[in-house]
Amino acid sequence: MEVQTKTDASTSGAIEFFKDWKIEVTGKLKRGSSIEIVYDYDRLPLVRSSYVGVPNWDIYVCYRFSPDQKFREKPMLRDPSYILSIPENAEFLELYFWNVGNGGSFYDSNYSQNFHFQLSD
């Protein structure tokens, strides 16, 4: 699945997660700006359930900014791109992805270590 990023003047950078398990950071992950998270759903292909012909699965981006933010879960709603606003006081971004539906629950979490990204000024 090829994904076009939404990165523009309103975002300082992007993190892309590819189906071949590569991760690419473009631009800068700057405090006080917005970044784009781009996720290839082929990384988590196991749950694609439906009910009366309507998909009832999703992939969530689960993230937190250190030092004081709790994890937040945002459904990607079958849109492979999501914009995150980085707080001014954040030191790093930690995230993982969660595929859930009637077929179960699966994670893409760097082998349960989560993905960590240092933020800059």
BAFI-3210 file (N, C-alpha, C; in Angstrom, 3 decimals, decimal comma, padded with zeros to 6 digits):
// residues 121
n [1|2|3|4|5|6|7|8|9|10|11|12|13|14|15|16|17|18|19|20|21|22|23|24|25|26|27|28|29|30|31|32|33|34|35|36|37|38|39|40|41|42|43|44|45|46|47|48|49|50|51|52|53|54|55|56|57|58|59|60|61|62|63|64|65|66|67|68|69|70|71|72|73|74|75|76|77|78|79|80|81|82|83|84|85|86|87|88|89|90|91|92|93|94|95|96|97|98|99|100|101|102|103|104|105|106|107|108|109|110|111|112|113|114|115|116|117|118|119|120|121]
n.u [000,847|000,805|001,357|000,486|001,977|000,746|002,279|003,063|003,383|002,313|003,158|006,066|007,489|007,578|006,733|007,108|005,785|006,534|005,380|007,386|008,661|010,351|011,180|010,837|011,996|011,209|012,045|011,817|011,193|009,693|009,294|006,236|005,179|003,458|003,321|003,300|001,986|002,413|001,077|001,387|-001,099|-000,675|001,210|-000,118|-002,096|-004,026|-006,631|-009,564|-012,342|-015,937|-019,353|-022,487|-021,623|-020,296|-017,246|-015,840|-013,526|-010,445|-007,405|-005,521|-003,608|-001,525|-000,286|002,101|003,484|006,496|007,348|005,067|002,631|-000,187|-000,888|-002,627|-005,299|-006,053|-008,301|-007,436|-009,220|-009,305|-007,780|-004,629|-002,977|-002,095|-002,258|-000,293|-000,116|002,598|003,395|004,863|006,569|007,406|009,656|010,179|008,546|006,492|005,176|002,765|000,963|-002,359|-004,361|-007,663|-010,747|-013,580|-012,124|-010,055|-007,190|-004,300|-000,865|001,529|004,420|007,169|008,222|006,999|008,337|007,670|007,746|010,172|010,870|013,048|012,566|013,026|014,117]
n.v [-001,168|002,048|005,167|008,535|011,232|013,747|015,830|019,199|022,793|023,134|021,055|019,753|017,486|013,925|010,540|007,472|004,250|001,359|-001,485|-003,380|-003,391|-001,311|001,909|005,322|008,563|011,800|015,213|017,344|016,433|018,390|020,151|021,736|021,777|020,207|016,797|014,214|010,971|008,129|005,132|001,875|-000,322|-002,986|-003,914|-004,848|-007,109|-008,899|-008,660|-008,154|-007,904|-008,007|-006,892|-007,678|-006,988|-004,601|-003,095|-003,761|-003,185|-001,700|000,239|001,553|004,378|004,583|006,691|008,677|011,587|012,343|014,283|013,749|012,808|010,669|007,560|007,905|006,914|006,842|006,301|005,320|005,137|003,776|005,441|005,965|007,914|010,227|013,187|014,555|016,772|018,240|018,769|021,695|021,131|018,524|015,745|013,323|011,178|008,416|005,499|003,054|000,625|-000,627|-003,185|-003,992|-005,798|-007,907|-010,176|-010,388|-009,084|-007,330|-006,224|-003,770|-003,082|-002,786|-005,194|-005,254|-003,167|-000,664|002,199|004,721|008,168|010,820|014,269|017,600|021,078]
n.w [000,000|-000,998|000,412|000,459|002,050|004,332|005,032|005,378|005,401|007,935|009,474|011,075|010,548|009,791|010,655|009,273|008,968|007,443|005,474|005,182|007,563|008,010|009,333|008,892|009,481|008,602|008,066|010,981|014,347|016,237|019,297|020,222|017,690|014,920|013,893|011,428|011,480|009,674|008,686|007,482|006,909|006,315|008,041|010,247|009,597|010,566|011,743|010,219|010,449|009,933|010,144|009,127|006,549|006,955|007,783|010,962|012,411|013,449|013,408|015,923|016,842|019,498|021,871|023,745|025,265|026,815|029,704|031,220|030,185|029,846|028,132|025,079|022,990|019,634|017,074|013,801|011,843|009,422|007,870|006,752|007,822|010,376|012,291|014,833|017,584|019,167|022,504|024,089|026,250|025,944|025,934|024,625|022,202|022,555|021,149|019,915|017,907|017,563|016,561|016,324|016,603|015,816|015,304|017,094|018,862|018,187|018,261|017,184|018,301|018,554|019,565|022,138|023,350|022,604|020,368|020,288|020,089|019,925|020,679|019,384|019,725]
ca.u [000,000|001,574|000,646|000,977|001,953|000,066|003,227|003,096|003,933|001,782|003,837|007,523|008,088|006,711|007,275|006,413|005,947|006,314|005,016|008,600|009,127|011,229|010,610|011,581|011,662|011,568|011,885|012,193|010,157|009,941|008,354|005,377|004,734|002,675|003,987|002,404|002,255|001,906|001,157|000,931|-001,944|-000,167|002,027|-001,039|-003,172|-004,731|-008,048|-010,328|-013,687|-017,066|-020,666|-023,451|-020,943|-019,647|-016,036|-015,904|-012,169|-009,677|-006,063|-005,364|-002,278|-001,504|000,909|002,253|004,639|007,088|007,471|003,909|001,384|-000,644|-001,153|-003,895|-005,609|-006,822|-008,543|-006,983|-010,430|-008,918|-006,987|-003,272|-002,192|-002,652|-001,460|-000,154|000,447|003,595|003,437|006,119|007,438|007,665|011,040|010,155|007,284|006,446|003,921|002,574|-000,269|-003,238|-005,370|-008,707|-012,046|-014,150|-011,152|-009,021|-006,457|-002,886|-000,083|002,805|004,952|008,613|008,378|006,527|009,181|007,121|008,640|010,569|011,445|013,515|012,047|014,000|013,582]
ca.v [000,000|003,285|006,221|009,893|011,921|015,039|016,795|020,487|023,862|023,064|019,972|019,886|016,227|012,753|009,211|006,503|002,836|000,635|-002,898|-004,200|-003,181|-000,154|003,136|006,457|009,880|012,885|016,508|017,401|016,184|019,574|020,532|022,854|021,688|019,009|015,814|013,252|009,545|007,402|003,720|000,920|-001,317|-004,337|-004,326|-005,535|-007,541|-010,068|-008,441|-007,442|-008,427|-007,177|-007,278|-007,430|-006,368|-003,336|-003,349|-003,371|-003,266|-000,485|000,305|002,736|004,832|004,798|007,506|009,580|012,471|012,429|013,390|013,621|012,471|009,275|007,081|008,233|006,031|007,516|005,425|005,860|005,116|003,291|006,469|005,583|009,062|010,896|014,338|014,731|018,038|017,965|019,807|022,450|020,568|017,104|015,342|012,309|010,569|006,953|005,053|001,716|000,511|-001,674|-003,640|-004,627|-006,044|-009,195|-011,242|-010,398|-007,866|-007,520|-005,017|-003,488|-002,319|-002,984|-006,343|-004,815|-002,088|000,567|002,991|005,949|009,182|012,027|015,518|018,690|022,450]
ca.w [000,000|-001,073|001,125|000,283|003,331|004,378|005,579|004,694|006,236|009,298|010,188|011,009|010,131|009,695|010,952|008,426|009,297|006,195|005,630|005,256|008,938|008,097|009,889|008,364|010,014|007,696|008,710|012,394|015,350|017,058|020,350|019,866|016,294|014,605|013,042|010,800|011,644|008,508|009,047|006,472|007,581|006,058|009,193|011,172|008,702|011,087|012,068|009,197|010,662|009,507|010,649|008,047|005,430|007,327|008,582|012,379|012,937|013,252|013,956|016,761|017,216|020,947|022,032|024,885|025,254|028,144|030,837|032,090|029,504|029,823|026,782|024,439|021,858|018,594|015,919|012,529|011,018|008,102|007,200|007,166|008,261|011,549|012,705|016,281|018,067|020,203|023,537|024,226|027,292|025,689|025,680|023,583|021,813|022,643|020,535|019,366|017,139|018,075|015,590|017,118|015,974|016,244|015,102|018,118|019,189|017,885|018,461|016,542|019,434|018,683|020,469|023,460|023,876|022,026|019,522|020,989|019,205|020,616|020,126|019,375|019,803]
c.u [000,893|000,742|001,297|000,900|001,249|000,998|003,244|003,650|003,445|002,413|005,344|008,203|007,077|007,476|006,452|006,795|005,552|006,036|006,233|009,337|010,163|010,446|011,476|011,067|012,118|011,282|012,363|010,981|010,348|008,846|007,528|004,910|003,827|003,513|002,943|002,899|001,604|002,144|000,598|000,185|-001,503|000,805|001,186|-002,253|-004,146|-006,204|-008,679|-011,769|-014,741|-018,347|-021,679|-022,835|-020,227|-018,402|-016,227|-014,559|-011,515|-008,266|-005,967|-003,888|-002,380|-000,197|000,902|003,510|005,188|007,251|006,142|002,618|001,075|-000,860|-002,544|-004,056|-006,483|-007,037|-008,078|-008,119|-010,143|-008,298|-005,550|-002,413|-002,894|-001,709|-001,479|000,435|001,373|003,586|004,830|007,093|007,800|009,144|011,125|008,731|007,443|005,137|003,964|001,244|-001,031|-004,318|-006,415|-009,999|-012,562|-013,166|-010,041|-008,376|-004,965|-002,166|001,141|003,491|006,462|008,914|008,112|007,400|008,634|008,183|008,907|011,258|011,791|012,965|013,097|013,295|013,376]
c.v [001,231|004,402|007,555|010,593|013,268|016,143|018,059|021,528|023,779|021,934|020,128|018,616|015,110|011,512|008,236|005,086|002,026|-000,847|-003,818|-003,997|-002,069|001,024|004,282|007,753|010,918|014,215|016,451|017,151|017,254|019,800|021,728|022,849|020,472|018,095|014,855|011,837|008,845|005,920|002,844|-000,206|-002,758|-004,797|-005,105|-006,033|-008,575|-009,862|-007,558|-007,931|-007,460|-007,726|-006,785|-006,607|-005,060|-003,647|-002,896|-003,642|-001,900|-000,699|001,632|003,086|005,192|005,512|008,262|010,414|012,522|013,903|013,045|013,203|010,983|008,870|007,495|007,286|006,795|006,553|006,097|005,818|004,773|004,375|006,239|006,727|009,778|012,026|014,438|016,102|017,734|019,096|020,452|021,793|019,101|016,851|014,270|011,825|009,065|006,514|003,593|001,714|-000,727|-001,954|-004,439|-004,733|-007,375|-010,345|-011,281|-009,044|-008,144|-006,187|-004,974|-002,532|-002,502|-004,077|-005,949|-003,738|-000,709|001,293|004,308|006,893|010,409|013,262|016,617|020,036|023,012]
c.w [000,000|-000,466|000,820|001,632|003,191|004,854|004,723|005,657|007,683|010,110|010,021|010,518|010,090|010,141|010,140|008,822|008,062|006,443|005,692|006,588|009,061|008,682|009,394|008,991|009,003|008,385|010,148|013,268|016,419|018,096|019,875|018,423|016,141|013,727|012,494|011,077|010,454|008,760|007,933|007,176|007,327|007,144|010,194|010,385|009,289|011,401|010,997|009,261|010,138|010,127|009,629|006,908|005,727|008,161|010,027|013,049|012,750|013,754|014,693|016,858|018,696|021,258|023,357|024,658|026,665|028,491|031,510|031,411|029,612|028,372|026,332|023,257|020,880|017,440|014,644|011,500|009,562|007,225|007,657|007,696|009,407|011,955|014,231|016,578|019,232|021,228|023,632|025,205|027,061|025,412|024,603|023,347|021,925|022,022|020,140|018,631|017,596|017,041|016,354|016,311|016,471|016,112|016,125|018,290|018,999|017,952|017,564|017,507|019,626|019,712|021,925|024,098|023,509|021,206|020,240|020,006|020,030|019,916|020,252|019,531|018,424]
res [m|e|v|q|t|k|t|d|a|s|t|s|g|a|i|e|f|f|k|d|w|k|i|e|v|t|g|k|l|k|r|g|s|s|i|e|i|v|y|d|y|d|r|l|p|l|v|r|s|s|y|v|g|v|p|n|w|d|i|y|v|c|y|r|f|s|p|d|q|k|f|r|e|k|p|m|l|r|d|p|s|y|i|l|s|i|p|e|n|a|e|f|l|e|l|y|f|w|n|v|g|n|g|g|s|f|y|d|s|n|y|s|q|n|f|h|f|q|l|s|d]
***
